[in-house]
Amino acid sequence: MSIRLRPTAIVFGGDQGIGADIARAAGFCGHNVVIPFRERSVGANGIVAEIEHNGGAAVALFSDARRSAHVATLFRTVISAFGRCDTVIVSPTRNARSPGSTKSDANQVDLLLQAASLLPAGGEIIDCVIETNGETGGGPLRWERADTSVGHALRRLHKLASSRRVSLRQVGPEGAIAALCNHPLTADLGKAPADDRLDKPLSGALATRSRQSSPRSFGS
């Protein structure tokens, strides 16, 4: 099946840990999987290789999620290459201490805001979180009502997502995987191998695929 007929998911943090598990599941369920990375090119390309080995379609792209120009270029490239972008997953951060007030949370909210402004209407953003001592941690959405800069930004996020008809939710890893595998376009895909693989460049800004050692950078 052509990659342009498959749903496409960007998995931030998909180069390691829980994010990598989500990326693998997305590929298994029939998504085109995009794994942005800043430093862990070996990890990102390794996950891409696993997905392709199992019949999926995936690509690793250099993109610094802390830089708005990189994120904007990432979305433009993905939509140009695949013809669509359906789901954005923001994986749990490794440092979930003091959620709602750390610099890590602020960066993550900035990323969610950018995703909401760039994802086509009808798309879905999933803030994937982990459970810590019985409470949700590792993601900032639960702090929407906090009287902090993060709380104010989250209120803007929900208004932006609503105005652009973008779905926004916070779930654990299993919920994120279930959402991917229950996507309407994956119903008849299962593990169907991609006929149109990523052997050729999909656009001038796309990084090379996993078997090549030097992914191209893009963005300013």
C-alpha positions as CSV (number, residue, x, y, z in Angstrom):
1,M,0.0,0.0,0.0
2,S,1.3,3.5,-0.9
3,I,2.6,5.5,2.0
4,R,0.3,8.3,1.0
5,L,-2.7,6.2,1.9
6,R,-1.5,5.4,5.4
7,P,-2.0,7.6,8.4
8,T,1.1,9.4,9.5
9,A,2.4,9.9,13.0
10,I,5.2,12.1,14.4
11,V,6.5,10.6,17.6
12,F,8.6,13.1,19.6
13,G,10.9,11.1,21.9
14,G,10.5,8.1,19.7
15,D,14.3,7.4,19.6
16,Q,14.3,5.8,23.1
17,G,12.4,4.4,26.0
18,I,8.6,4.6,26.1
19,G,8.6,6.8,22.9
20,A,10.4,4.1,21.0
21,D,7.8,1.5,22.1
22,I,5.1,3.8,20.9
23,A,6.9,4.4,17.5
24,R,7.2,0.6,17.1
25,A,3.5,0.1,17.8
26,A,2.6,2.9,15.3
27,G,4.5,1.1,12.6
28,F,3.0,-2.2,13.5
29,C,-0.5,-0.7,13.3
30,G,0.1,0.7,9.8
31,H,1.2,4.3,10.3
32,N,4.0,6.0,8.5
33,V,6.2,6.8,11.5
34,V,8.4,10.0,11.7
35,I,10.9,10.0,14.5
36,P,12.5,13.5,15.1
37,F,15.9,13.5,16.9
38,R,18.3,16.1,18.1
39,E,21.3,14.0,19.3
40,R,20.4,10.3,19.3
41,S,20.7,9.6,15.5
42,V,21.8,6.0,16.2
43,G,18.8,5.3,18.4
44,A,16.3,7.0,16.0
45,N,17.6,5.2,13.0
46,G,17.7,1.9,14.9
47,I,14.0,2.2,15.6
48,V,13.4,3.0,12.0
49,A,15.2,-0.1,11.0
50,E,13.1,-2.2,13.3
51,I,9.9,-0.8,12.0
52,E,11.0,-1.4,8.4
53,H,12.2,-4.9,9.2
54,N,8.6,-5.7,10.4
55,G,7.1,-4.3,7.2
56,G,6.4,-0.7,8.2
57,A,7.4,2.6,6.8
58,A,9.4,5.0,8.9
59,V,12.0,7.8,8.7
60,A,14.2,9.6,11.2
61,L,14.6,13.3,10.8
62,F,17.0,15.7,12.5
63,S,14.9,18.4,14.3
64,D,15.5,20.3,17.5
65,A,12.1,20.4,19.2
66,R,13.2,23.4,21.3
67,R,13.5,25.5,18.1
68,S,10.3,26.7,16.4
69,A,11.9,26.9,13.0
70,H,12.9,23.3,13.2
71,V,9.5,22.2,14.2
72,A,7.8,24.2,11.5
73,T,10.1,22.8,8.9
74,L,9.5,19.3,10.3
75,F,5.7,19.6,9.8
76,R,6.0,21.1,6.3
77,T,8.4,18.3,5.3
78,V,6.2,15.5,6.7
79,I,3.0,16.9,5.0
80,S,4.8,17.4,1.7
81,A,6.4,13.9,1.8
82,F,3.4,11.9,3.0
83,G,0.6,14.1,1.9
84,R,-0.8,14.1,5.5
85,C,0.0,14.3,9.2
86,D,-2.6,12.7,11.4
87,T,-1.2,12.3,14.9
88,V,1.5,13.9,17.0
89,I,2.7,12.0,20.0
90,V,4.8,13.8,22.7
91,S,6.4,11.1,24.7
92,P,7.1,11.4,28.5
93,T,10.2,13.3,29.5
94,R,12.7,11.3,31.5
95,N,12.8,14.1,34.1
96,A,9.3,14.4,35.5
97,R,10.3,16.1,38.8
98,S,8.1,19.0,39.8
99,P,5.8,18.8,36.9
100,G,4.0,22.1,35.9
101,S,6.9,24.3,37.0
102,T,10.1,23.0,35.4
103,K,11.8,24.3,32.3
104,S,11.2,20.8,30.8
105,D,7.4,21.3,31.2
106,A,7.6,24.8,29.7
107,N,9.5,23.4,26.7
108,Q,6.9,20.6,26.3
109,V,4.0,23.1,26.4
110,D,5.8,25.2,23.7
111,L,6.0,22.0,21.6
112,L,2.4,21.2,22.1
113,L,1.4,24.8,21.1
114,Q,3.5,24.5,17.9
115,A,1.9,21.2,17.1
116,A,-1.6,22.6,17.6
117,S,-0.8,25.5,15.2
118,L,0.8,23.3,12.5
119,L,-1.2,20.0,12.5
120,P,-4.0,20.0,9.9
121,A,-7.6,20.2,11.0
122,G,-8.9,16.8,12.2
123,G,-5.5,15.8,13.5
124,E,-4.8,14.6,17.0
125,I,-2.2,15.6,19.6
126,I,-1.5,13.0,22.3
127,D,0.5,14.1,25.4
128,C,1.7,10.7,26.6
129,V,2.3,10.6,30.4
130,I,3.5,8.1,33.0
131,E,2.1,7.2,36.4
132,T,4.1,8.2,39.4
133,N,3.0,7.4,42.9
134,G,-0.6,7.1,41.7
135,E,-0.6,10.5,40.0
136,T,-0.2,11.4,36.4
137,G,3.3,12.7,35.7
138,G,5.7,13.3,32.9
139,G,3.3,15.6,31.0
140,P,2.0,19.1,31.6
141,L,-1.7,19.0,30.6
142,R,-2.9,18.2,34.0
143,W,-1.6,21.6,35.2
144,E,-3.9,23.7,33.0
145,R,-5.6,25.4,36.0
146,A,-2.4,26.2,37.7
147,D,-1.7,29.9,38.2
148,T,1.7,29.6,36.5
149,S,3.2,30.5,33.2
150,V,2.7,26.9,32.2
151,G,-1.0,27.0,33.3
152,H,-1.6,30.1,31.2
153,A,0.1,28.6,28.2
154,L,-2.0,25.5,28.5
155,R,-5.2,27.5,28.5
156,R,-4.0,29.1,25.2
157,L,-3.2,25.6,23.9
158,H,-6.7,24.3,24.5
159,K,-8.3,27.4,22.8
160,L,-5.9,27.1,19.9
161,A,-6.6,23.4,19.4
162,S,-10.4,24.0,19.6
163,S,-10.3,26.8,17.1
164,R,-8.2,24.7,14.6
165,R,-10.3,21.6,15.2
166,V,-7.4,19.6,16.5
167,S,-8.0,16.9,19.1
168,L,-5.9,17.2,22.3
169,R,-5.7,14.5,25.0
170,Q,-3.4,13.1,27.7
171,V,-3.1,9.4,28.1
172,G,-0.6,6.8,29.3
173,P,1.6,4.8,26.9
174,E,-1.1,2.1,26.5
175,G,-3.7,4.7,25.7
176,A,-1.4,6.3,23.1
177,I,-0.8,2.9,21.4
178,A,-4.6,2.1,21.5
179,A,-5.3,5.5,19.9
180,L,-2.8,4.8,17.1
181,C,-4.1,1.3,16.4
182,N,-7.7,2.4,16.5
183,H,-7.2,5.2,13.9
184,P,-9.9,4.8,11.3
185,L,-7.3,4.5,8.4
186,T,-5.6,1.6,10.2
187,A,-8.6,-0.7,10.4
188,D,-7.8,-2.6,7.3
189,L,-4.0,-2.2,7.4
190,G,-2.8,-4.4,10.3
191,K,0.8,-5.3,9.5
192,A,0.5,-4.8,5.7
193,P,3.9,-4.1,4.3
194,A,4.5,-0.7,2.7
195,D,4.8,-1.1,-1.1
196,D,6.1,2.4,-1.5
197,R,9.1,2.3,0.9
198,L,11.3,5.2,1.8
199,D,14.2,4.1,-0.5
200,K,14.1,7.4,-2.5
201,P,14.2,10.9,-1.1
202,L,10.6,12.1,-0.5
203,S,11.6,15.7,-0.5
204,G,14.8,17.8,-0.5
205,A,14.5,18.3,3.3
206,L,14.0,14.7,4.3
207,A,16.7,12.9,6.1
208,T,18.2,9.8,4.7
209,R,16.7,6.5,5.8
210,S,18.0,4.4,8.6
211,R,20.6,2.4,6.7
212,Q,22.5,5.6,5.8
213,S,24.7,7.0,8.4
214,S,24.5,10.8,8.0
215,P,20.9,12.2,8.2
216,R,20.6,15.6,6.7
217,S,19.7,18.5,9.0
218,F,17.1,21.1,8.2
219,G,15.6,24.2,9.7
220,S,17.6,27.2,11.0
